[in-house]
Amino acid sequence: MSKRRKSRETAPKTKVRDIFVARPFEGLADEPEWVALRELVPAASAPLALKPEIVEEYGDRSVTLSTVLPMAWPAMSRRDGKVLIGLQRHVQSGDVSRDLAVAILNALATEPGNTVSVPALPGEGLRLQDLLVDGSLEITMQDGFEYWLDVDQMQDATVKASLERANASIYPTVRMAAAKAAYWCRVAPDKSHIRWVLSEPEDRALDTLSRLSAAGELLLGEDTKFAGMFRAHGLLVPVWDIPGEPEGAEFEAALADFAKRYADTLAVDGPLDAAARRAKQGLIGRQLTLR
C-alpha cells in the first residue's frame, strides 16, 4: 500500500458541526405560517419561488413545500421533474432552515424520478432565506396526499395502499381567516382545538397573554378553555379547547375579537403588574416545547 493511500485512509474525517438556531424561519415574511405547517398542520402544500441565481444554476423546476412526504422523506424528485420538499421529517439538525435548503438543493441536483439523498447534518451553508424569493405562502389545505404522486405512480397498487394509510392519518383541519397562522382542528368527536402561532418574540407575546389572563380576557367565549401554549421555533402558540361539534367557521368572530384584544394589549408598555405577573407564572407552567 502506498504511503499516500495509507495517509488518506487513516486521516481523520472532518466532523460536521451542528448549528442551533432558535428561530429558523426568522426573516421570512410568513414566519408564523412556516411554523404552523411544520408543527400543527397535517396536510397542506404551497409553491415556492427560487431566486434567479438558483434557477440559473439548477434550471427552472417547480418546487412545492409539503407538510409531509411519504415515509417522512425530506424531498422528492418526481418523474415529471417537479420537486417536493417535506417540512415534517424524522431527521433534523439544529437549524430547520438549513435542513430545508439542503433538501431543496439536493433535490434540484437529482435526476427526475431518482431518490433524493439528504445528509443528516447539513453543516454550514445556504439557508431558506438565501434560496427563496420571499413573500406570503399560497397555502392549499389538502384533504389527501394525492398531490405527492404523478399520474404513473397513481397506477401502482403498492403506492395506492401507502397513500390510503397516509390519508387515514389526516385529522380535520381548517385555516382560520380571522388571524394569520391560526388553525382549527378536530382531535376527537367531542373535542376541537384552535391553535394560533403568534408572530411576536416569545417574551413580548407571553407578557401580552399574561395581561389578558389577569384581565379575564383569555377565552374565546362560553364553553371554551385556554389549554396552554406550545413553544415552537422561537414563537408562542396558544391553544384553546373548544366544543367538538361546531366547525371552525363558527369561531371566526370569537377569534377576531380575541385578535383585536391581543393587538390592543400588545401595544401596552411598561412592567407587568402583580396580577399579570402571577398570571405569567401560571402560563409558563402550561407551556410545552415542540422541537
C-alpha positions as CSV (number, residue, x, y, z in Angstrom):
1,M,0.0,0.0,0.0
2,S,1.4,3.4,-1.0
3,K,2.1,6.0,1.7
4,R,-0.3,8.4,0.0
5,R,-3.2,5.9,0.1
6,K,-2.5,4.9,3.6
7,S,-2.4,8.6,4.6
8,R,-5.9,9.1,3.0
9,E,-7.4,6.1,4.8
10,T,-6.0,7.0,8.2
11,A,-6.7,10.7,8.0
12,P,-9.5,11.7,10.5
13,K,-12.8,12.6,8.9
14,T,-14.0,16.1,9.2
15,K,-16.7,16.3,11.7
16,V,-19.8,18.2,10.6
17,R,-20.7,20.8,13.3
18,D,-24.4,21.1,14.2
19,I,-25.7,24.7,14.4
20,F,-28.7,25.5,16.6
21,V,-30.9,28.4,15.5
22,A,-33.8,29.2,17.9
23,R,-35.9,30.9,15.2
24,P,-35.0,29.2,12.0
25,F,-37.7,30.9,9.9
26,E,-37.0,34.4,11.2
27,G,-36.7,36.9,8.4
28,L,-39.3,35.1,6.2
29,A,-42.4,37.1,5.6
30,D,-44.6,34.3,6.7
31,E,-42.6,33.0,9.6
32,P,-45.7,32.0,11.7
33,E,-47.1,30.0,8.8
34,W,-43.9,28.2,8.3
35,V,-44.0,27.2,12.0
36,A,-47.7,26.2,11.7
37,L,-47.1,24.0,8.7
38,R,-44.0,22.5,10.4
39,E,-45.7,21.6,13.7
40,L,-49.5,21.9,13.5
41,V,-51.0,21.1,10.1
42,P,-51.3,17.5,8.9
43,A,-51.8,18.1,5.1
44,A,-51.1,21.3,3.2
45,S,-48.9,22.5,0.4
46,A,-47.5,25.7,-1.0
47,P,-45.4,26.6,-4.1
48,L,-42.0,28.1,-3.5
49,A,-40.3,30.6,-5.8
50,L,-36.5,30.3,-6.1
51,K,-34.1,33.2,-6.5
52,P,-32.9,33.9,-10.1
53,E,-29.4,32.8,-9.3
54,I,-30.6,29.4,-8.1
55,V,-32.8,28.9,-11.1
56,E,-29.8,29.8,-13.4
57,E,-27.7,27.2,-11.7
58,Y,-30.1,24.3,-11.4
59,G,-32.8,25.0,-14.0
60,D,-36.4,26.2,-13.8
61,R,-38.1,23.3,-11.9
62,S,-41.3,23.5,-9.9
63,V,-40.7,23.3,-6.2
64,T,-43.6,22.7,-3.8
65,L,-43.5,22.8,0.0
66,S,-45.4,19.9,1.6
67,T,-46.2,19.4,5.3
68,V,-45.1,15.8,5.0
69,L,-43.9,13.4,2.3
70,P,-44.1,9.6,2.0
71,M,-42.3,7.9,5.0
72,A,-41.4,11.5,6.1
73,W,-38.8,11.8,3.3
74,P,-37.0,15.2,3.3
75,A,-37.5,15.6,-0.5
76,M,-38.8,14.0,-3.7
77,S,-37.7,14.5,-7.3
78,R,-40.8,13.3,-9.3
79,R,-40.6,11.7,-12.8
80,D,-42.3,14.7,-14.2
81,G,-39.5,17.0,-13.0
82,K,-41.4,18.5,-10.1
83,V,-39.6,18.8,-6.7
84,L,-41.4,18.4,-3.4
85,I,-39.9,19.3,0.0
86,G,-41.2,17.8,3.3
87,L,-41.3,20.1,6.4
88,Q,-42.1,17.3,8.8
89,R,-39.3,14.8,8.8
90,H,-37.7,12.3,11.1
91,V,-34.1,13.5,10.9
92,Q,-33.2,17.1,11.5
93,S,-30.4,19.3,12.7
94,G,-30.4,22.4,15.0
95,D,-31.3,24.6,12.1
96,V,-34.5,23.6,10.2
97,S,-34.0,26.4,7.7
98,R,-30.6,25.0,6.6
99,D,-32.1,21.4,6.6
100,L,-34.7,22.5,4.1
101,A,-32.3,24.5,2.0
102,V,-30.0,21.4,1.6
103,A,-33.1,19.3,0.8
104,I,-34.1,21.7,-2.0
105,L,-30.6,21.9,-3.5
106,N,-30.1,18.1,-3.4
107,A,-33.5,17.5,-5.0
108,L,-32.7,20.0,-7.7
109,A,-29.4,18.2,-8.4
110,T,-31.2,14.8,-8.6
111,E,-32.4,13.4,-11.9
112,P,-36.3,13.3,-12.1
113,G,-37.6,10.0,-10.7
114,N,-34.5,9.2,-8.7
115,T,-34.3,9.0,-4.9
116,V,-33.0,12.2,-3.2
117,S,-30.1,11.8,-0.8
118,V,-30.0,14.4,2.0
119,P,-27.4,14.4,4.8
120,A,-28.5,14.2,8.5
121,L,-26.4,17.2,9.3
122,P,-26.1,19.9,6.6
123,G,-23.2,21.8,8.1
124,E,-22.6,25.4,7.3
125,G,-24.2,26.6,4.1
126,L,-27.2,28.2,2.5
127,R,-30.5,28.6,4.3
128,L,-34.1,29.1,3.0
129,Q,-33.6,32.8,3.3
130,D,-30.8,32.5,0.8
131,L,-32.7,30.4,-1.7
132,L,-36.3,31.8,-1.8
133,V,-37.9,34.8,-3.3
134,D,-39.6,35.8,0.0
135,G,-43.3,36.5,0.3
136,S,-46.6,35.2,1.6
137,L,-47.1,31.4,1.2
138,E,-50.0,30.5,-1.0
139,I,-51.2,27.6,1.2
140,T,-53.6,24.9,0.0
141,M,-55.2,22.8,2.6
142,Q,-55.3,19.2,1.4
143,D,-57.9,16.5,2.1
144,G,-55.5,13.8,0.9
145,F,-51.9,13.3,-0.2
146,E,-52.6,12.5,-3.9
147,Y,-50.6,15.6,-4.8
148,W,-47.5,13.7,-3.9
149,L,-47.7,11.5,-7.0
150,D,-47.6,11.8,-10.7
151,V,-50.1,10.0,-13.0
152,D,-47.9,6.9,-13.5
153,Q,-47.3,6.4,-9.8
154,M,-51.1,6.5,-9.1
155,Q,-51.5,3.3,-11.0
156,D,-49.2,1.3,-8.7
157,A,-51.1,-0.9,-6.2
158,T,-48.4,-0.6,-3.5
159,V,-48.3,3.1,-3.8
160,K,-52.1,3.3,-3.6
161,A,-52.1,1.3,-0.4
162,S,-49.4,3.5,1.1
163,L,-51.4,6.6,0.1
164,E,-54.6,5.3,1.7
165,R,-52.8,4.7,5.0
166,A,-51.4,8.3,4.9
167,N,-54.8,9.8,4.1
168,A,-56.3,7.9,7.1
169,S,-53.9,9.8,9.4
170,I,-55.2,13.2,8.4
171,Y,-57.4,14.9,11.1
172,P,-59.9,17.6,10.0
173,T,-58.1,21.0,9.9
174,V,-59.3,24.4,8.8
175,R,-57.2,27.5,8.2
176,M,-58.9,30.4,10.1
177,A,-59.4,33.7,8.3
178,A,-59.6,35.9,11.5
179,A,-55.9,35.6,12.3
180,K,-52.8,34.8,10.4
181,A,-51.4,31.3,11.1
182,A,-54.4,30.2,13.1
183,Y,-55.9,26.8,12.6
184,W,-59.0,24.9,13.9
185,C,-58.7,21.1,14.2
186,R,-60.9,18.3,15.4
187,V,-58.9,15.9,17.7
188,A,-61.9,13.8,18.9
189,P,-65.6,13.6,18.2
190,D,-66.3,15.8,21.2
191,K,-63.2,18.0,21.3
192,S,-61.6,20.5,18.9
193,H,-58.7,23.0,19.2
194,I,-57.8,26.4,17.9
195,R,-54.1,27.0,17.7
196,W,-52.6,30.3,16.7
197,V,-48.9,30.9,16.0
198,L,-48.1,34.4,17.3
199,S,-45.6,36.5,15.2
200,E,-44.1,38.4,18.1
201,P,-40.9,37.3,20.0
202,E,-41.8,34.9,22.9
203,D,-41.2,37.3,25.8
204,R,-43.4,40.0,24.3
205,A,-46.2,37.6,23.4
206,L,-46.1,36.0,26.8
207,D,-46.4,39.3,28.6
208,T,-49.4,40.2,26.4
209,L,-51.1,36.9,27.1
210,S,-50.3,37.4,30.8
211,R,-52.1,40.8,30.8
212,L,-55.1,39.3,29.1
213,S,-55.2,36.4,31.5
214,A,-55.1,38.7,34.5
215,A,-58.0,40.7,33.0
216,G,-60.0,37.6,32.4
217,E,-59.9,38.0,28.6
218,L,-58.1,34.9,27.5
219,L,-61.0,32.8,26.4
220,L,-62.8,32.6,23.0
221,G,-66.3,32.6,24.5
222,E,-68.5,30.3,26.5
223,D,-67.6,26.6,26.7
224,T,-64.0,27.3,25.6
225,K,-60.9,26.7,27.7
226,F,-57.4,28.1,27.4
227,A,-55.4,24.8,27.3
228,G,-51.9,26.2,27.3
229,M,-49.2,27.0,24.9
230,F,-46.6,25.5,22.6
231,R,-43.2,27.0,22.2
232,A,-42.2,26.2,18.6
233,H,-39.1,27.5,16.8
234,G,-38.9,30.7,18.9
235,L,-42.6,31.6,18.7
236,L,-45.6,31.0,21.1
237,V,-48.7,29.0,20.0
238,P,-51.6,29.5,22.4
239,V,-54.1,26.6,22.3
240,W,-57.9,26.7,23.1
241,D,-60.1,23.7,23.8
242,I,-63.5,24.2,22.1
243,P,-66.6,22.0,21.7
244,G,-66.2,19.3,19.1
245,E,-69.5,19.7,17.2
246,P,-69.2,23.3,15.7
247,E,-66.9,23.7,12.7
248,G,-64.0,26.2,12.7
249,A,-66.0,28.8,10.8
250,E,-68.3,29.2,13.8
251,F,-65.4,30.6,15.9
252,E,-64.1,33.2,13.3
253,A,-65.9,36.0,15.1
254,A,-64.6,35.0,18.6
255,L,-61.1,34.6,17.3
256,A,-61.3,38.0,15.6
257,D,-62.4,39.6,18.8
258,F,-59.5,38.0,20.7
259,A,-57.1,39.0,18.0
260,K,-58.2,42.6,18.5
261,R,-57.8,42.4,22.3
262,Y,-54.4,40.9,21.8
263,A,-53.3,43.6,19.4
264,D,-54.6,46.4,21.7
265,T,-52.8,44.8,24.7
266,L,-49.6,44.2,22.8
267,A,-49.3,48.0,22.4
268,V,-49.2,48.4,26.2
269,D,-45.7,49.3,27.5
270,G,-44.2,49.1,31.0
271,P,-43.7,46.3,33.5
272,L,-46.4,43.8,34.4
273,D,-48.5,44.5,37.5
274,A,-48.8,41.9,40.3
275,A,-51.8,40.2,38.8
276,A,-50.2,39.9,35.4
277,R,-47.0,38.5,37.0
278,R,-49.0,35.8,38.8
279,A,-50.8,35.0,35.6
280,K,-47.5,34.8,33.8
281,Q,-46.2,32.1,36.2
282,G,-49.4,30.1,35.6
283,L,-49.0,30.4,31.8
284,I,-45.3,29.3,32.0
285,G,-46.4,26.2,33.9
286,R,-48.6,25.3,31.0
287,Q,-46.0,25.5,28.2
288,L,-44.8,22.7,26.1
289,T,-41.8,23.0,23.8
290,L,-42.0,21.5,20.3
291,R,-38.8,20.5,18.6
